[in-house]
Amino acid sequence: MNGASREALAAARERLDALTDSTSVNAGSLADELAAVTALLDREVSLRRVLTDPAQDAEAKAELARRLLGTQVSGPAADLVAGMVRSRWSQSRDLVDALEVLAATADLTAAQQAGKLDDVEDELFRFGRIVSGSMDLRAALTDRKATTSAKSALLRSLLGGRAQPVTERLVTRLVTAPRGRSLESGLESLSKFAAERRDRMVAIVTSAVPLSDPQKQRLGAALAKLYGRTMHLNLDVDPEVLGGIRVQVGDEVINGSLADRIEDAGRRLTG
């Protein structure tokens, strides 16, 4: 992707992160819903073109998407898709590609939340090596004459009970709906997404008043250096914090004033 589509995907990924950071949204279920919408728009070319037509009103396209999805997906999934069709896309197919990326990302988020992301990343790598080392297996998984059910059954026999459920779902979607990609390139992309996800951490920041942009930047930079990973700040305001700040990263909770915590982080970094 390039140009407008790249910007639209980046915005959609931020919205997905915000959704899946919430404990009320099941990332695995959201992944299944986004995969279903991907399949729908991949089949319905005319609909895809309407939803990405820059000449059409953005709100009208969003409302059309909501009506079409109706009760077929959850509210968060419908909101996410509606936000995507409001964006500008360089090509209509880019919308489908982006939805596929978000579905994979949501599944990887589910694995991360369950503490299984490292396992999934390793399993994707090992499965890729198995496929590259077996011409017969690769032929069976990429045979255009084979039915979807046959390929799914083969993958269940290979991965069922031996790999994480997220790994099996990701590989099954790739094999049964390759959308023009080779099996190898698809597995490589999934491994890349998993690596990107592994390097991202979420800090839930609660403050008495909204933080200024400089404060957010200083806090984000300090936490990133402290934990050695890219840090996403999920911000909330609670007057009962009484002028201080509360930061939660995973199971670790840091309490104290913003200035004190940044200063303390700096001291910890330097020794």
PyMOL commands that set and color helices and strands:
alter all, ss='L'
color gray80, all
select helices_A, chain A and resi 4-20+27-43+45-51+58-69+75-86+92-113+117-132+135-142+148-159+165-176+183-198+213-227+239-241+258-270
alter helices_A, ss='H'
color red, helices_A
select strands_A, chain A and resi 200-207+230-237+245-249+252-256
alter strands_A, ss='S'
color yellow, strands_A
deselect
rebuild
show_as cartoon
